[in-house]
Amino acid sequence: MKPAAEVAAWIGLLVLLSAAVVGEGHTRAELERRIPLAPAELYRTLARSQTAWQIVDVREDLAEGYEDAHVPGAIPLPGCELAKAPPAARERVLASVPTVIVAGGEGDAAAAEACAARFTSARVLSGGMEAWSDASLPEDSGEYSAPSAKAGGGCL
């Protein structure tokens, strides 16, 4: 085989393998999106400091929902719309970061699943904030404030 043909063959093989890897990544992200995350599983995952997930609370009512009780470290994103989020929260919502979507309860699951499509890798908290509270897991309350750049630890 001539050197130019051999190089072209290797390049073609690399292109095919790269396309397969990208396709696998999209398939995996779609499958993960369909599997709800149990509150206890999320708590265990967040308790490990090396886990870097963002928690996004999509409940519509900030005053009655998020401010009353929310998963520690959750970012409020009412209705999954940046325009409705507090200004300090808008820049913290990143589409490329692995994300957990928290809705109010089972009745909000469809909206939470639709919001998950906004993120590269996202899962929905099974049962939403109701299930988190029912499991007696730690909660925060109050208005959202972005974490300090000096804060050095986890939220749980």
N, C-alpha and C positions, 0 to 999 in steps of 0.2 A: 504494500500500500504506500502511496506517495505521502510525504510528510504533510502537505496541505490537506489532503483528504483525511488523514488520521486526526489532525487537529479539528477539522470540521465535524468528524464523527464524535469526538470527545465533547465538543461544545454542544452538539445536538443531544447527547446523552445527559449532560448536565442540565440542559433546559428541560428535558422531560422529567428528570428527577426533581428539579425545583418545582415544577408544576404539580407533581404528585404531593410534595410536602405541603405546599400552599393549600391544595385541595383538602388534604387531611386536616389541616389546622381549621379550615372553615367548617368542616364536618364535625370536628370535635367541639368547637364553640357552639354550634347549633344543638348538638346533643346535650351539652352541659346546660344550655338555656332551658331545656325541657325538664330537667330534673330539679325539683324544689329542694331547698336546703333546710333541714330541720333546725329549730332554734338551738338545741343542745350542740349540734354539730358546728354551727356558726360560732357559738361561745367557745368551744374547744379550739377551733381554728384561730379565733382572735386572741385567745390566751397565749398562743405561741407568738412570741415577739417577732419572729422572722417572717410571719405572714403579712403580706402587703395587699390587703383588700380595702377598697373604699366601700362604705355602707351609705346607700342613698335612700332616704326616706321620702316616698312619693305621695304621702297622704296629703289631701287637698288643704285641710285646715291647719295652718301653722299654730294658731293660738290654742285651739282645742285639742290638737293632735300632738304635733312635734313638741311644743313647749310644755305640755303636761307630762309626757314621758316619751323617751326615744332610746334606741340602742346607743350605748356609749360610742361617741365618735361619729355618729351618723351625720350626714350632710343633708339638710332639707332641700328638696327639689319638688315642690308641690305640683302634682299632675304631670311630673316629668318635663316641666317647662322651665328653662333657665330664666325667663323673664319674671316668673313668679317667685324665684328663690331670693333670699336675702342677698344683698350685694357682696357680702364677705364670702358667701357660699359659691357664688357663680364661678369664680376662678378655680375653685377646688374640685369641681366635677370634671373628671378627665375620662374621655371615651375609651382610651387605650388601657386603662388600669382595670384589673379584675374587680368586678363589682358585685355587690349583693343588693338587691332591690327589696325594700321593706314597704309593704302596703299596710293598710289598716287591719285587714282580716281576710278571710276566705272570699268574701264578696268582692274584694278589690283585685283578685288574682289576675283577671284578664288584663286590667290596666297595667299591672306590674309586669306581666309577660310582654306586653306591647312596649313598655319602656325598656325592657332588657335588650331589645333589638337595637337600641341606640348605642350600646356598648360592645366592644370587641369580644369581651368575655364576661358574661353576667349570669347570675343565678337569682332566683326569687326565694325569699324567706318563706317557707311553708307556714301558712296560717298568719303571716304578717305580724304586726306588733301585738295583736291579741295573743297569739301563740307564745311570743317571747315573754309577755307579762304572765301568762298562765303557767309558764315553766319556772316562774320566780327567778328569772335571770336579772343581772344588774341593769338598772335603767338610769338615765340622766334626765334632767328636766331643765326648762328655761330656754331662753333665746339662744340662737346659734352664735357662736363666736369661733373664728378660725383658731386652730391650735397655734400656740406660740412656737416660733422657730427655735426657741431654746428648750422646749419641752423634749424630754429625752426618753419617754417611755410609752408603754401601751396604755390603753384606756381602761383595761379591766383589771 
